[in-house]
Amino acid sequence: MLILAFESSAKAASAALVRDGRLVSQSLQISGLTHSRTLLPMAEDLLKNCETAIGDVDVFAVAHGPGSFTGVRIGVSTVKGLAWAADKPCVGVSTLEAMAWHGLAAGGTVCPVMDARRQQVYNALFEIRGGRPERLCDDRPISLEELASELEALPSPVFLLGDGAALTAAYLDKRGIPYRMAPDDLVWQDAWGVAMAAQDKQPVSGEALLPVYLRLSQAERERQERLAAGK
């Protein structure tokens, strides 16, 4: 099965081509440019360099959240459009589950974290078993204090990764809680992880693919706060 995968849920943007669980090619940028400018051109160049036509792709995959509201929308919209145009199925996967695939070599408990602002992170915990990450809890927004208390109770240090890793590490350092930090090349979200997580998921039509945000956007939260305050 040939999967063309996309990741745009945070600052890093990437596209990857994976055949039967093996990486064919990947392009990744952490340039700060808007993903709407970078995502499709990366995929087009990747396919061209691999001499692969869009019609050769079996499934399109995307990290459908949690993450940046704008980034998730761009990724999901891109895949919906490609799936519709090519008449191909697609798969949406948890950004956190895709990130957990970076913990294969480390083993043990993997702790992906994404900065959710207000001293919170998006997080889930995974255990590496049988050459793949197995989920220990649902994706959730959680305060750094609550997460630190959970990690403190675990029997061994977790493998920490994600765009919220530095923020979380600084908090754990203050609490004296040990952890294993992922190296730079494994910290960021990427489309390879998305493709790996998509392999055992049931494909859907582009119409059925939806983003998963976990919580309201900042604008919507502020609107509800104003309404609650009677303003």
N, C-alpha and C positions, 0 to 999 in steps of 0.2 A: 504494500500500500504506500502510495506517495502522498505525503502531507506537506502542504504549504502553510506554515504557521506564522502568526503575527503576535507581537508583544508591544503594547504602547500604553500600559497602565500607569507608568511613572515617568521619570526623566529619561530613562533609556528607551530607545526604540529599536526593534529588530525584526528581521524576517528570516525564516529558516526553511530549508527543504530537507525533509527527512524521509528516507525510504526504508520501510520495514525495520524501524527502530535504529537505523544508522544515519548519522548526519552526512548529508551530501554537501551542503553549503550553508553558511550563515553570514548575515551582514548585520552589524550592530553599531549604533551611534549613541553617544552621550554628549551631544553637542549643544543641547538647550534649545535647538530649533523646534518649531511647532511640528508635531507629528504629522499633521496634514500635509506638510511640505516634504517629509522624509520617507514616510512608510511605503507608499506605492512605488516611488522611484527605486527604493532599495530592492523591493520584490521584483520589479521589472528587470533591473540589472542582474539580480541573482539568477533569474530564469534564463536570461540571455546568455550569461556566462556558463551556465550548466547545459545550454542547448536544449532547454526543456520548454515546451509550449504550455500555455495555461490549461489547454485541453487535456494534457497528460496528467494533471493533478487529480488525485482521487477524492481528496477531502481538504477543505480549508479549515484551519483551526485558529482560535484567537483566545487570548486571556480576556474574559468578559467581566472581570472584577473579582475582588475589590480593587480600588485604586483611584487615581485622579478621575474626576467625573468627565472632564474633557478628553483625557487620554483614552479612557475606556470607550467613550462614544465613538471616537475616531477609529479605533481598532474594530469595534463591532460593526460600524457602518461600512468600513472597508470590506470586511469579509461578507457581509450581507450582499453588497453590490457585486462582488466577484462570484459568489455562489449563484446569484440570480442570473448574471450574464453568461456564466459557463454551464448553467444547469447542473450544478454539482452540490453535494451535501456539505454541511459544515458542522463544527463542534465548538462549543464554548466551554472553557475550562477555568477553574479557579486559579487566579493569579498566584495564590499562596501554594497551591498544590504543584503548579508548574515550577515554582521556585524551589520546592523541596527536592526536586530531582538533582539539584546541585550538591546535595548532601550524600550522594551515593558513596563516594570514596571515603568520606569522613565516618560514615556509619553512626549508630546511636540515635539520639533524639535530635531532630532538625527543627529549628525555630525560625521560620521566615517572618519578617516584620516589615510593615510598610508604614511610613509616617502618616498618621491620620490627623495631625495637629492637636492642639489643646491637651498635650501630654498623653495622647492616646496613640495606639498603633492598631493596624489591622494585623491579625495574627491567627495562626493555627499551628498545632504541633503535630509532627509526623515522626514515625519510627522507621528506620531503614531495615527492611526484612525481605529476604529472598531477592535482593537486587532491585528493590523498588521502595518508594516511600509509602507507608501505610498510615492513614489518617488516625489521629488520636482524639481530635475534637473538631467541631465545626469551625468554619471561618467566623471571626467575630471582631468587632471593635472592642478593645480592652485598654484600660488605663495602664501606664507603665508600673504603677504601684501594684495593681492586681497581678500583672504578668510576672513581676519580680517575685511576688510571694509564691506563685505557682512554681517558678523555676527553682526557687530556693528549696522547695520540698522534694525535688527530683533527686534520684540517687547519683547522677553524674551530670557534668556540665553539658549544656546543649550546644549544638552547632548553629551559630547565629549568622543570618544572612538577610539581604534585602536592603532597600533604600532607607529603611529605618534602623539598620543595624548599628550605626554609629551613635544615634540617639539612645537606643536601648542599652548599648554597651556602657555609655557614660552613666546611665542611671544604675545599672547593675554594679559598676565600679564603686559608686557611692554607698551601695548597700553591702559591698563585699561579697557579692555572689559570683562564683566562677562561671565562665563560659568559654567556648571555642569560637573565635572569630573567623569567618570565611576569608580566604585570600581575595585580593582585589578582582581577580578574574572570575570569581564565583559569587561575588556579592550581588551584582546587578541582575534583575530579571532579564530573561532572554527567551527568544522564540523556540530554541531547541527544547527547553523545558516544557513549553506549551505543546509542542508536537508529541513529546513523550507522554505527557499526561492525557493527551487526546486519544491515544491508541486504543484504549479499552472503553471509550465512551460511545454512546449511541449517537450517530449523526442525525442532524435535523435539517430541515429546509432553511434557507436564508430568512424566510418570513418568520420562522419560529425562534430564531436566535435573538436572545435578549440580554442586555447588560444586567449585572448584579452589583448594586452599590452598597448594600449593608446598612447605610444610614442616609439621611437627607443631605442634600448639598448645603454648603454654608449659606447661600442666599436664601434657601428655603427655611433653614433653621433661624436665621435672623428675622425673616418674615413672620414666622410663628411666634418668636419672642416678642416682636412688636405687637402682634395681635393679642398675646397674653397680657401685655402691659397696657392694653387699651389705647395704643397709639395708631 
